[in-house]
Amino acid sequence: MAYLFTSESVSEGHPDKVADQISDALIDNFLAFDKDSKVACETLVTTGQVFLAGEVKSHTYLDVQKIARDTINKIGYTKGEYMFDGNSCGVLSAIHEQSDDINRGVDRASKEQQGAGDQGMMFGYATNETENYMPLALDLSHRLLIELALLRREHKDITYLRPDSKSQVTIEYSDDNVPQRIDAIVLSTQHDDFADDDTMLTKIRKDIVEILIPRVKAKLPQDIQALFNDDITYHINPTGKFVIGGPHGDTGLTGRKIIVDTYGGKGAHGGGAFSGKDPSKVDRSAAYATRHIAKNLVAAGVADEILVQVSYAIGVVEPMGIFINTYGTCPFNMTDGEIAEKVSQIFDMRPFAIEERLKLRSPIYSETAAYGHMGRKNEIITKTFTQPTGESTTLDVELFTWEKLDYLDKVKEAFGL
């Protein structure tokens, strides 16, 4: 019997994502001037206020207030009527030195012997149901909000949009786990106030269905476009009004959108958030590494769908173990345990090896903090950072290295594919 599966996304203007982006902007600035910085930074945003807290070990000094304000303005909170804007909000910092008891488990005389920054388990996942090896419902949820943000910044076809929004997509699957059609789309967008609520709802629904959806659909492969149909159930701003939003509508905290950040409920999640953490924290680096493994395995043909788990003990160099689940989709006679054994031989999962392989000690994290950390475009961009002293540095950085299919040949050779 066919079944339904749903995933959601939130925009860059969602309060939790505002917090994530501020935390990751701080990470980038620390790493730009001191690549060995150890940072764990949490952000709270609410009406007119930003609170920063966390632990840092670094040789650089930052104007954290300016970084927070610049991030908020870039998102689009630039008007006093939003009750939260980058130019006038208060920014309170309670960032302090990292605990020596934690740092002693990470820093070693030899970098290769760097221990894990914490205990825990991390998961990576990939499926061949989309071109970027991501679950379809989540991929579409992200695409809806990315396109909505483009429309907001164009301020032409839709002129009333504000930064906060959420989306949700429900897909109908066949018994053999193949997407059949889009069953429902939920989209809530913050907007300017209208004189008449009924006119407002009618116009927003019309604009979403007739402007946003066609723009999203046009950028999709033909097989995914075919899943759109006239029977999709739309819930557009279902509460009826969404003028009050962003940090004024809800308090935002770093690390509260971990399912949006990863696989939309597919696969599994170890529970650790990403944003605000430097790559010595395996919550982040090992989650990227397991995604890299899963994507390369699926792309090589080891299975149609793969979940990878790795686990660590704080201060210990080698992982506790690697687990693989192919959900019965491996096309050749090999158990998941045998696949895991080969994976451990192909991929070095020591924390320092992950940092080196994926180039994680670069200022690459601001771009991860909205619209998902996985399934994104691997590219090289130029970024400039400036210290309070006026010193600046311009760097070419490679984004989303864990999305590269650079281990295909090694995987195929190991598995005889």
BABA-362350 format. One record per residue (C-alpha): x, y, z; residue in three letters. Coordinates in steps of 0.02 Angstrom, whole numbers, plus 50000, padded with zeros to 5 digits. Layout:
XYZALA ...
END
This chain:
500005000050000MET 500665017449956ALA 501245028450100TYR 501565046850134LEU 503165054950199PHE 503375073050251THR 504855084750279SER 504945103150325GLU 506145117650304SER 506295135150377VAL 506985150950298SER 508515161150342GLU 507335173250430GLY 506645160150549HIS 507215164850725PRO 508145148550756ASP 509045150650590LYS 509475168750632VAL 510335161950787ALA 511235148350686ASP 511865161050559GLN 512555172650693ILE 513455158150778SER 514205152150615ASP 514715169750563ALA 515735170350724LEU 516515153450683ILE 517025159750511ASP 517815175550578ASN 518805166150710PHE 519435153450583LEU 519865166950455ALA 521165174450571PHE 521625159150675ASP 521275142450591LYS 521645133250754ASP 520265142250850SER 519175131550962LYS 517425138650971VAL 515745133551041ALA 514565148351026CYS 512705148951061GLU 511545163151011THR 509825168051076LEU 508765180850982VAL 507155188851040THR 506255205551025THR 507615218450997GLY 508965207951081GLN 510395196151039VAL 511295186151174PHE 512945177451136LEU 513685164351252ALA 514995151051235GLY 516805145751250GLU 518255151051140VAL 520125147651129LYS 520875158750995SER 522305170750960HIS 521165183150873THR 519975196450936TYR 518305200150853LEU 516985213650861ASP 515595201250895VAL 514265214950900GLN 514665220550724LYS 514695202650659ILE 512975199350736ALA 512245215550666ARG 512965212650492ASP 512225195050490THR 510505201250542ILE 510505214850409ASN 511065202550275LYS 509575191350317ILE 508395206050292GLY 507925212250465TYR 508265230550427THR 506655239350479LYS 506095245050650GLY 504325239150614GLU 504975221250620TYR 505345224250807MET 507055216550773PHE 508335224450658ASP 510215223850644GLY 510515242450666ASN 509565244950829SER 509495228250922CYS 510495225851081GLY 511945213351076VAL 512555205951240LEU 514085194551241SER 514515181851376ALA 515845172551278ILE 517295166251385HIS 518855155351379GLU 518675136851335GLN 518855124551479SER 520595116951494ASP 519775100651547ASP 518945099451377ILE 520415106151277ASN 521645093451348ARG 520675079351264GLY 520795087851094VAL 522505096151076ASP 523975084251066ARG 525825086051025ALA 525465077450859SER 523935084150766LYS 523625066750695GLU 523255061050872GLN 521935074350902GLN 520545066951008GLY 518685068950980ALA 517985084851056GLY 516555075251136ASP 515725058351145GLN 514225054251039GLY 513595046550878MET 513395054950709MET 512415049550556PHE 512565052350370GLY 511265047550241TYR 511055047150052ALA 509725041149931THR 509695040649741ASN 507925047649729GLU 508615064949685THR 510115071449587GLU 510945078049745ASN 510635061549837TYR 509465069849963MET 507705064750018PRO 506465072449897LEU 505255079950024ALA 506655089550110LEU 507465094849947ASP 505825102349886LEU 505505110650054SER 507205119350044HIS 506945124349862ARG 505275132649901LEU 506055143950031LEU 507635147749933ILE 506555153649788GLU 505405163249906LEU 506925172549975ALA 507465176849797LEU 505725183949764LEU 505825194049925ARG 507495201649876ARG 506945205149697GLU 505455214649770HIS 504595214449601LYS 503355200249573ASP 502925199149759ILE 503245215049859THR 502525211650032TYR 503655197450092LEU 504595198050257ARG 506065186650305PRO 505235173250412ASP 504455158150326SER 504195139350338LYS 503795125650213SER 503255107450219GLN 503075094750079VAL 502185077950085THR 502645064849954ILE 501665049149910GLU 502795033949886TYR 502415017049808SER 502705000749902ASP 504424999549824ASP 504885016849892ASN 504775026649730VAL 504025044349736PRO 502345044649645GLN 501675062249669ARG 501675077449783ILE 500195075549899ASP 500265091949997ALA 501255108050014ILE 501175119050169VAL 501935136450160LEU 501845150350288SER 502685166950248THR 502835182550352GLN 502115197650261HIS 501755216150274ASP 500085220850349ASP 498595221750230PHE 497085233050251ALA 495915218150227ASP 496285200550291ASP 495225191650160ASP 496085200950018THR 497765196850099MET 497445178050106LEU 496785177449929THR 498275186849858LYS 499605177149955ILE 498865160449903ARG 498745166049721LYS 500545172349720ASP 501235156549800ILE 500315144749683VAL 500485154949523GLU 502195163249545ILE 503255153649672LEU 502775135749627ILE 503075137749438PRO 504795145649472ARG 505285131249584VAL 504595118249464LYS 505525125749315ALA 507205122749400LYS 506875104249433LEU 507275088949325PRO 505855082649216GLN 505525067249322ASP 505265078049478ILE 504215090749383GLN 503055076349337ALA 502655073949522LEU 501755090749528PHE 499895088749492ASN 498225097649500ASP 497705088049655ASP 499045094849773ILE 498285100849936THR 498955118249975TYR 498955125850149HIS 499565143750125ILE 499725154050285ASN 498415142750366PRO 498305153050527THR 497625167350422GLY 498915180850463LYS 500815181250485PHE 501365199350510VAL 502225196750677ILE 503695185050647GLY 505555182650663GLY 506345184650835PRO 504925196350886HIS 503655182550856GLY 504685168250929ASP 506315167351024THR 507685159050921GLY 509095147850982LEU 510605140150900THR 510425121650859GLY 508535119450864ARG 508295114450682LYS 509385098850672ILE 508165088950563ILE 507985103450440VAL 509895104450439ASP 510095086050393THR 508865074050308TYR 507115079650352GLY 506745064550460GLY 507465051550342LYS 508915040950402GLY 509355045650581ALA 510115059450687HIS 511335058050832GLY 510605073250920GLY 512075085250908GLY 511825102150823ALA 513095109450701PHE 513075128350701SER 514225137550820GLY 515465123150831LYS 517215122750759ASP 517695106450670PRO 518565098750820SER 516795095350880LYS 516375078750798VAL 514515082850812ASP 514875093350659ARG 516405086350571SER 515915067950584ALA 514145071650525ALA 514895079450370TYR 516085064750350ALA 514695051850362THR 513675061450232ARG 515225061150119HIS 515355042250142ILE 513505038950113ALA 513425049749957LYS 514965041749878ASN 514325024249917LEU 512625027349840VAL 513355036149688ALA 514545021449662ALA 513095009149662GLY 513405000549829VAL 511565003249872ALA 510075014149826ASP 509955020950003GLU 511245020950141ILE 511365026350323LEU 513095027950402VAL 513405029550588GLN 515045033450676VAL 515315035650863SER 516685042950974TYR 517295044451152ALA 517915061551209ILE 519795063251192GLY 519965046651099VAL 520725046750925VAL 519925031650842GLU 518035030350825PRO 517105017350927MET 516445009650767GLY 515575011950600ILE 513825005450565PHE 513025003950393ILE 511195001250348ASN 510774998850163THR 508924995350198TYR 509054979650092GLY 509484989549935THR 511244982949906CYS 511204974449734PRO 512584961749769PHE 512894948249898ASN 513694957950041MET 513054960950217THR 512954978150295ASP 514314972750418GLY 515474968050275GLU 515124984750191ILE 515534993750355ALA 517204984550365GLU 517684990450191LYS 517115008150230VAL 518265008750382SER 519725004050268GLN 519315017350137ILE 518905032250248PHE 520035038050391ASP 518815043650525MET 520045050750651ARG 519515068750692PRO 521075076950619PHE 520975066350462ALA 519175071950436ILE 519675090250457GLU 521065088250329GLU 520065077850203ARG 518585089850201LEU 519585106050226LYS 518575110250380LEU 519755123050458ARG 519205136150333SER 517855149450357PRO 516515139650264ILE 515115138750391TYR 514005154150366SER 513375146350204GLU 512845130550295THR 511755139350424ALA 510175140850318ALA 509315129050195TYR 510225113450254GLY 512005107750279HIS 511825093050158MET 511425091849973GLY 512165109049936ARG 513285114549793LYS 515155111649809ASN 516015127449747GLU 517475139149779ILE 517065157149827ILE 518065172249888THR 517705179350060LYS 518425194650150THR 518505196650338PHE 518995212150438THR 519585213650618GLN 519185228350734PRO 520975234650704THR 520575236550520GLY 521645221750468GLU 520765211750333SER 521055195150247THR 520345188750083THR 520245169950059LEU 519685157749926ASP 518695144350017VAL 517885128349957GLU 516105126050017LEU 515205109650053PHE 516705098350022THR 515745083750097TRP 514615084249943GLU 516045079849824LYS 516025063049736LEU 517915062049748ASP 517985044349821TYR 516995035749684LEU 518505027049608ASP 519125021049778LYS 517405014449824VAL 517155005749658LYS 518864997649668GLU 518574991749846ALA 516884984249802PHE 517354977949629GLY 516074989049542LEU 
END
